[in-house]
């Protein structure tokens, strides 16, 4: 018998038991759909995290104070007070690989405007912060150097702050006066929505001059961190080395350990990508287990089918069908079940990934590699688990098969 005839016989056999064929495919459908959806969500999470980290600023380095060490107990990174404005000046004057930098302090405050109030973070910084952190304005202006030098009580608010105070993020708050810890500040600008990035949310922040923040809100001259933009991606390492040398000189450190920490954005990005890729592979691997379960289901049903069709096999062999024809026929039935189930699973997985993305408010990414992998795996499952029932059918003795009741 030729191959086309065997395919027609196999499909006709599957159609004669539609419900059983559908139930047999169900394991493959669920397995492929789960693999596609999980990999799509994982890829989307990787892309979103990468985009958020890049949105923090280009070629970014972050300098933080070191750790406290009291009574042999080491505190968290950034828990000590070691950075001052003189360190900012030192970096500016002695680090050619640094393009711009912005000192940063913060404190939690209660903001009051009219009858509205909200708790948020007040961030003290300088005019260069907007460039270093890729911050854009929706209305008004940002903090200026004159504001910092003059200890001006001006504020630039995020859209979330506006919404919490006025009921709508599009409300016009520029020119209005708000109170931070009962100190009046004139709102001079509103930042464009940037979204949340991990623990950073520039949409729910009030930016004020760093001099004003230190003098009126915090009460000390220490700096929480310094955001630094290198001249290019290629000079990140050079800039980091220059900053280290400058701060060790500023802090009079000869042979001791650094009392500061420098975080490289590229390192953060690489680490997060590796973590999310590992989680994606883990999720895909877990989902792939259901494909194996689906394959076992195909083998079980095919064994039942071989038993039910024992007399049919005996008749076909008696009229001249070869063992090879019987083997190929049952193998084709298993492959058709797995391929058809794989195709349906791809469509369901694709749709499920899109729905999950909308539900989680994130962008999912379906890669062709994952589609081909899942589809190829489902076809391989059909061959792998279809071989045993097919061999059992092909090895039947025609006389014994004809006597089977």
C-alpha positions in Angstrom: 0.0 0.0 0.0 1.2 3.5 -0.8 1.7 6.2 1.9 -1.4 8.3 0.8 -3.6 5.2 1.1 -2.2 4.5 4.6 -2.8 8.2 5.6 -6.5 8.0 4.4 -7.1 4.7 6.3 -5.5 6.2 9.5 -7.6 9.4 9.3 -10.8 7.3 8.7 -10.0 5.2 11.7 -9.6 8.4 13.9 -12.8 9.9 12.6 -14.7 6.7 13.5 -13.9 7.5 17.2 -14.0 11.3 17.3 -14.6 11.7 21.0 -11.8 9.4 21.9 -9.5 11.0 19.4 -10.3 14.5 20.9 -9.7 13.3 24.4 -6.4 11.7 23.3 -5.2 14.9 21.8 -6.2 16.9 24.9 -2.9 16.1 26.8 -0.9 17.3 23.8 -3.1 20.4 23.4 -2.7 21.4 27.0 1.1 20.7 27.0 1.9 22.7 23.8 -0.4 25.6 24.9 1.3 25.7 28.3 4.8 25.7 26.8 3.9 28.5 24.3 2.1 30.6 27.0 4.8 30.2 29.7 7.6 31.0 27.3 5.7 34.0 25.9 5.1 35.4 29.4 8.7 34.8 30.4 10.0 36.5 27.3 7.7 39.4 27.8 8.8 39.7 31.5 12.4 39.8 30.3 11.7 42.5 27.8 9.7 44.6 30.3 12.4 44.3 32.9 15.1 45.2 30.4 13.1 48.2 29.2 12.5 49.4 32.7 16.2 49.1 33.7 17.2 50.9 30.5 14.6 53.6 31.3 16.4 54.4 34.5 19.0 56.2 32.4 21.6 55.4 29.8 25.1 54.3 30.8 24.1 54.6 34.4 26.3 54.2 37.5 24.9 54.5 41.0 27.2 55.5 43.9 25.8 54.6 47.4 27.2 54.9 50.9 28.9 51.8 52.4 27.6 49.6 55.2 27.5 50.3 58.9 29.4 47.9 61.1 28.3 48.1 64.8 29.3 45.6 67.3 30.3 43.1 64.6 26.9 43.4 63.0 27.0 44.6 59.4 24.1 46.7 58.1 22.7 46.8 54.7 24.4 48.5 51.8 23.8 52.2 51.9 23.2 52.2 55.7 26.1 54.5 56.5 26.6 58.2 55.9 29.7 58.7 53.9 28.7 60.8 50.9 28.7 64.6 50.8 28.5 67.3 48.2 32.3 67.6 48.2 32.3 64.1 46.7 30.1 65.3 43.9 32.5 68.1 43.2 35.5 65.8 43.3 33.9 63.4 40.7 33.0 66.3 38.5 36.5 67.7 38.5 38.5 64.5 38.2 36.6 62.0 36.1 36.8 62.6 32.4 34.6 59.5 31.6 31.7 61.0 33.5 29.3 62.9 31.3 26.9 64.2 34.1 25.8 63.3 37.6 23.1 64.1 40.0 23.2 63.8 43.8 20.1 62.4 45.4 18.4 62.4 48.9 14.9 61.4 49.9 12.5 61.3 52.8 8.9 60.3 53.2 6.6 63.2 53.6 2.9 64.1 53.9 1.8 66.4 51.1 -1.2 68.7 51.6 -3.0 70.7 48.9 -6.3 72.2 49.9 -8.5 69.4 51.4 -6.4 66.7 49.7 -3.3 65.0 51.2 -1.2 62.0 50.4 2.0 60.3 51.6 4.8 60.0 49.2 8.6 60.5 48.8 10.3 63.8 48.6 13.4 63.6 46.5 16.1 66.3 46.7 18.3 66.6 43.7 19.8 68.9 41.1 19.0 70.1 37.6 21.0 67.3 35.9 18.8 64.6 37.4 16.3 64.8 34.6 19.0 64.1 32.0 20.7 61.4 33.9 17.5 59.5 34.7 15.8 60.1 31.3 13.0 62.1 33.0 10.7 64.2 30.8 8.2 66.9 31.7 4.5 66.9 30.9 4.1 70.6 32.0 6.2 73.4 33.4 9.9 73.1 34.1 12.3 71.1 36.2 14.6 72.2 39.1 17.3 74.7 38.0 20.8 75.3 39.3 19.6 78.7 40.6 16.9 76.9 42.7 19.6 74.7 44.3 22.0 77.6 44.9 19.2 79.8 46.4 17.5 77.1 48.5 14.3 77.8 46.7 11.1 76.2 47.8 9.9 74.9 44.5 8.6 71.4 43.6 8.2 69.2 40.5 5.6 66.5 41.1 4.8 63.2 39.4 1.5 62.4 37.8 0.5 60.0 40.6 1.0 62.7 43.2 -1.3 65.0 41.1 -4.0 62.4 40.9 -3.8 61.6 44.6 -4.1 65.3 45.5 -6.5 66.5 42.8 -8.4 63.4 41.7 -6.9 63.4 38.1 -3.4 63.2 36.8 -4.2 65.7 34.1 -5.3 68.4 36.6 -3.4 71.7 36.4 -1.3 71.9 39.5 1.5 74.1 38.1 1.6 77.4 39.9 -0.3 76.0 42.9 1.2 75.8 46.4 1.5 72.5 48.2 2.9 71.8 51.8 5.5 69.3 52.7 5.8 68.9 56.4 3.8 72.2 56.7 6.4 74.0 54.6 4.9 75.7 51.5 6.4 74.8 48.1 5.5 76.3 44.7 4.8 73.6 42.1 6.7 74.6 38.9 6.4 71.4 36.9 4.8 67.9 36.4 6.8 65.0 35.1 5.6 62.7 32.3 4.5 59.2 33.4 7.5 56.9 33.5 6.0 54.0 35.3 7.3 51.9 38.2 10.7 50.2 37.9 11.2 47.8 40.8 11.5 49.9 43.9 11.7 53.1 41.9 8.6 55.0 40.9 9.2 58.5 39.6 5.5 59.0 39.1 4.9 59.1 42.8 7.7 61.5 43.8 8.0 65.2 44.6 11.3 66.6 43.4 12.7 69.6 45.2 16.2 71.3 45.2 18.7 69.1 47.1 19.8 72.1 49.2 16.2 72.8 50.3 15.6 69.1 51.1 18.7 68.8 53.3 18.1 72.1 55.1 14.3 72.1 55.6 13.2 68.4 55.4 16.1 66.1 56.3 18.3 68.2 58.6 21.7 66.9 57.5 24.2 67.3 54.6 24.6 63.6 53.7 23.7 62.2 50.3 21.8 59.0 49.8 23.2 58.3 46.3 24.8 59.8 43.3 23.4 58.9 39.8 26.2 59.2 37.2 26.0 59.0 33.4 29.1 57.8 31.7 30.1 59.4 28.4 29.3 56.1 26.5 28.7 52.4 27.1 32.3 51.7 26.2 33.6 54.0 29.0 31.4 52.5 31.8 34.4 50.5 33.3 36.7 53.5 32.9 34.2 55.8 34.6 33.7 53.3 37.5 37.5 53.1 38.1 37.8 56.9 37.9 35.0 57.4 40.4 36.5 54.8 42.8 39.8 56.6 42.7 38.2 60.0 43.2 36.1 58.9 46.2 39.0 57.1 47.9 41.0 60.3 47.5 38.1 62.4 48.8 37.6 60.1 51.8 41.4 59.7 52.5 41.3 56.0 52.1 44.8 54.5 51.6 44.7 50.8 52.1 41.4 50.2 53.8 38.1 49.1 52.3 35.9 51.4 50.3 33.2 53.1 52.4 31.0 53.4 49.3 29.4 51.1 46.7 29.3 51.6 42.9 26.5 49.8 41.0 26.8 49.3 37.3 23.5 49.4 35.4 25.0 47.0 32.8 25.7 44.4 35.5 22.1 44.8 36.9 20.7 44.4 33.4 22.8 41.2 32.7 21.8 39.7 36.1 18.1 40.4 35.6 18.1 39.0 32.1 19.9 35.8 33.3 17.4 35.4 36.1 14.3 35.9 33.9 15.7 33.6 31.2 16.3 30.9 33.8 12.8 31.3 35.1 11.4 31.2 31.6 13.3 27.9 30.9 12.0 26.5 34.3 8.4 27.4 33.4 8.8 26.0 29.9 10.3 22.8 31.4 7.5 22.4 33.9 4.9 22.9 31.1 6.7 20.4 28.9 6.1 17.7 31.5 2.4 17.8 30.4 3.5 16.9 26.9 5.0 13.7 28.2 1.8 13.0 30.0 -0.1 13.6 26.8 2.3 11.2 25.0 1.6 8.5 27.5 -2.1 9.1 26.9 -1.6 8.6 23.2 0.2 5.3 23.8 -2.5 4.0 26.1 -5.3 4.9 23.7 -3.4 3.4 20.7 -2.9 0.2 22.7 -6.6 0.0 23.3 -7.2 0.7 19.6 -4.8 -2.1 18.6 -6.7 -4.5 20.9 -10.1 -3.4 19.6 -9.0 -3.8 16.0 -7.3 -7.2 16.3 -9.6 -8.9 13.9 -9.2 -6.0 11.4 -5.5 -6.4 11.5 -5.8 -10.2 11.0 -8.1 -9.7 8.0 -5.8 -7.1 6.4 -2.7 -9.4 6.9 -4.7 -12.4 5.5 -5.5 -10.5 2.3 -1.9 -9.5 1.7 -1.0 -6.5 3.9 2.5 -6.5 5.2 3.7 -6.0 8.7 5.3 -2.8 7.5 1.9 -1.5 6.3 0.3 -2.2 9.7 3.2 -0.5 11.5 3.1 2.6 9.4 -0.7 2.9 9.6 -0.8 2.9 13.4 2.3 5.1 13.6 0.6 7.6 11.3 -2.5 7.6 13.5 -0.3 8.5 16.6 1.5 11.2 14.6 -1.7 12.8 13.3 -3.1 12.9 16.8 0.0 14.6 18.1 0.5 17.1 15.2 -3.2 18.1 15.2 -3.1 18.5 19.0 0.1 20.5 18.7 -1.4 22.8 16.1 -4.5 23.5 18.3 -2.2 23.9 21.3 -0.1 26.6 19.5 -3.2 28.6 18.8 -4.5 28.3 22.3 -1.1 29.0 23.8 -0.7 32.1 21.6 -4.1 33.4 22.6 -3.6 32.5 26.3 -0.3 34.4 26.3 -2.0 37.5 24.8 -4.8 37.3 27.4 -2.3 36.8 30.2 -0.4 39.9 29.0 -3.5 42.0 29.1 -4.5 40.7 32.5 -1.1 41.4 33.9 -0.7 44.7 32.1 2.5 43.6 30.4 3.7 42.8 26.9 4.2 39.2 26.1 6.5 37.9 23.4 6.0 34.7 21.4 9.1 33.6 19.7 9.1 31.4 16.6 11.8 29.3 18.2 9.4 28.3 21.0 6.6 27.6 18.5 8.8 25.3 16.4 10.2 23.7 19.5 6.8 22.9 21.0 5.4 21.7 17.7 8.4 19.6 16.9 8.3 18.1 20.4 4.7 17.2 20.1 5.4 15.5 16.7 8.3 13.7 18.4 6.0 12.6 21.2 3.6 11.1 18.7 6.4 9.1 17.1 8.0 8.0 20.4 4.9 6.9 22.1 3.2 5.5 18.9 6.0 3.1 18.0 5.2 0.5 20.7 1.5 0.1 19.9 2.4 0.1 16.2 5.0 -2.6 16.6 2.5 -4.6 18.7 0.0 -4.4 15.9 2.5 -5.2 13.2 3.8 -8.3 15.0 0.4 -10.0 15.3 0.1 -13.4 13.8 -2.8 -13.2 11.2 -4.3 -16.6 12.3 -4.3 -15.7 16.0 -5.7 -12.3 15.1 -8.6 -13.8 13.1 -9.5 -16.1 16.0 -9.6 -13.1 18.5 -13.0 -12.4 20.0 
